[in-house]
Amino acid sequence: MPSFIVKLDQNKCIGCGSCAAVCPENFELQDSGKAHPLHEKIEELGCSQVAAESCPVQAINVEPAE
């Protein structure tokens, strides 16, 4: 079964919360106001891909694991 790696660039993140809104099972906002992935390795794209697509500054990248 393929797996995927979720990467979030903290330098790009503006803390808008769109990722946590569309995918609360894998993203949360930290006390710093920036988003954080709860799971960096996932088995299915699911809402993590939707979160990446909804990020207004393209701070989230979901890639196939090697």
C-alpha positions in Angstrom: 0.0 0.0 0.0 1.4 3.4 -0.9 2.2 5.9 1.8 2.7 9.7 1.7 4.8 12.3 3.5 3.1 15.5 4.7 5.5 18.5 4.8 4.5 21.9 6.1 6.8 24.9 5.6 6.6 26.9 8.8 8.2 29.9 7.1 5.4 30.1 4.6 2.6 29.3 7.0 0.4 32.4 7.8 -1.8 30.5 10.4 -5.0 31.0 8.5 -6.3 27.7 9.7 -7.8 26.5 6.4 -5.9 23.2 6.8 -7.2 22.5 10.3 -10.7 23.4 9.1 -10.8 21.0 6.2 -8.6 18.3 7.8 -8.8 18.4 11.6 -7.7 14.8 11.9 -4.3 15.7 10.6 -3.7 19.5 11.2 -3.9 21.7 14.2 -2.9 25.3 15.0 -0.2 25.5 17.6 0.1 28.2 20.3 2.4 30.0 18.0 -0.5 30.5 15.6 1.1 28.3 12.9 -0.3 25.0 11.6 1.3 21.6 12.4 0.7 18.2 10.9 -0.4 15.6 13.5 0.9 12.8 11.2 3.8 13.3 8.9 3.4 9.9 7.3 0.0 8.9 6.1 -1.4 5.9 4.3 -4.1 7.7 2.2 -4.2 11.1 0.8 -7.7 11.9 2.0 -8.2 15.3 3.5 -4.5 16.0 3.8 -4.4 16.6 0.0 -7.5 18.8 0.3 -5.7 20.8 3.0 -2.6 21.2 0.8 -4.8 22.4 -2.1 -6.7 24.9 0.2 -3.6 26.5 1.7 -3.5 30.0 0.3 0.3 30.3 0.5 1.1 26.7 -0.6 2.9 25.9 2.6 1.7 22.2 2.6 3.1 19.5 0.3 2.0 15.9 0.2 4.4 13.6 -1.6 4.7 9.9 -2.1 7.0 8.2 0.4 10.1 6.8 -1.1 
